[in-house]
Amino acid sequence: MMRRLATALAAATLSASALAVVVPAQAASAAVAEPRHDETTRIAGFHADPNPVRKHHRISLKGQLQVEQECSPSERGKAEDYATSHVPCDERTRRDWTGEAAGQKIVVLFRAAGRHKWHYVDTIGTGRDGRFYTEVPAYTTGTFRVIFEGARGLAPAEARDWVKVYGRR
């Protein structure tokens, strides 16, 4: 019995010393790795048009996926440049929204008025400037929802717009 206890104690001591050697190496590599920071995103200008729309006619869904970025020191505090239509960054937040979200996927969902379930409509891609556009048929009054699920380095975002559909059932 004592021999088994001594063997177990020796094994525990050996594994503890091996663990002490491995743990600091892992901790050092974790300390060197940079933390993951997802850039904040938003869907700006999302609109379903026309509103109201006649049943079975087409609705265009459009908007722009934008990424929040820190302004360069040269842009801070400048007045608007009317020649280039560039709006400088906000002096208070020192942040600026750009449409540099090319090639991202946007999921389109629809929920009929008075219902609780969202239905998949389409998946669309963003253009060079983050803009997206699609057309869908109008069947019933409800809410369209566009979702950017996030990507490497980009946080998720979503937007909604309500549409009134009129006409015979």
N, C-alpha and C positions, 0 to 999 in steps of 0.2 A: 504494500500500500504506500509506504513512504517513497519507494523507488518511483512509482507512478506519479506521485505528487511532485517529486523533484524534477522528473522529466517534463511534466506540464509547466512547472515554474520556469525551467530553463528555456522551453519553447516560447513562452510568453515574453520573457526578457529579450530573446533574440528577435522576435517579431516587432517588439516595441522599439528596439534600436534601429531596425531596418526602416520602420515607419518614420522615425525621427530623421533619418537621412533623406527619405523621399519627400516628406511634407515640405521642408524648407525649399527644395528645388521647385516644387509645384507652386508654392506661394510666391517665389521670386518671379516665375514666368507670368503668373497672373497679375502681379504688380506692374510688370512692364507693358502688358497688353493695354491698349487704349480702350476706355469704355465706349460702348456703342451709343452714338447720338443720332437719332433720327431727326431729319429736318422736318419742321412743321409744314404741313400742306393744307390747302383749302380748295374747295371747288367754288370758283367765283362766277357770278353771272349766269348761274343755271336757270334756264327758262324753258317752259313748254309753251309753244306758240303754234297756232292761235289759241286764245282762251277768251271766250268759250269757243267750242268747235262742234260742228255737226257730226253726228254719228256716222262712222265708216269713212270719214275724211282723214287726211294725214295730219299728224302732230309732229312738229320738229322739236327735238330735244337738243339743246346746245349749252355749252358752258366752257370753262377753262380751268384746268388743274394748275394751281400755282404753288410755288415753293417759297417759303420765307427764308431770306438770306440776310446776313449782316451787311450793312452798307460799307463801302470803302470810305476812308477818311476824307477823300476828295469830294465825295457826294454830300457829306454832312453839312447841313446849314445853308445849302445853296437854294436860291429861288428857282422856280420852275423855268426850265429852258424851253421857250416857246418854239424855237427853231426845230428842235428834235422831238418835241412833245414828251420829254422825259420828266417824270415827276420824281424828285429826289426823295431820299428816305426821310422818314419821320425823325425829327431831332430828338424827340422824347424817347422813342423805343430803339432808335438806331437800326431799324429793320426795314426791309423792302420786300415786296411780293413780286416775283418774276414768274413768267410762264415757261420756265426751263424744265419741263417734265415730259419730254418727248417719248413716244413709244410705250406709254403706260396703259394698263387695262382699266377700263371703267365698266362696272356692271350696272345695268339698268333693271330696276324692279318696278312693279306696279301693284298698288293696293286699291281695290274698289271701295267707294264710299260705304261706310257702315260695316266693313269687313275688317278682319284682324290679320289675315294671312297675306304676305307679300308673294307675288308671282314673278318669276324670272321673265324678262323681256328680251334682253340682248346684252352682248359684251362688245364694247367698241374701244378702239385705240385712240390715243391722243396724237395730235400732229406735232410738228417741230416746236411750236410755241405753246404746247399743252392744251390746245383747243380740241374739243370733240363735238361731233354732230351725228345725229341719226334721225330717221323718220319712222314713225310707227302708226298703225291705224288706231282710230279712236272708237272704242266700243261702249265705255261707260264712264261716268264721273268718278274721279278718284285722284290718288296722289302718285306721282312718279318720284322715284328715289334713285339717285346715282351714287355709287359707292366706289371709291378708290381704296382697295384693301391694303395698300401699303406695298413697299418694295424695299430692296436693300438701301438703307439710308434715308428712306422717306416714310413718314408716318401716315396712317390711314386718314381719310376724309370722306365726308358725304354731304349731300344737299338734297332738298325736296322741293317739289312744286305741285300745286293742286290744279286740276283741270276740270272744267265743267263741260260735259258732253250733252248736247240737246238733240232732239229729233225723235222720230218714231222708234218704238222698240221692236 
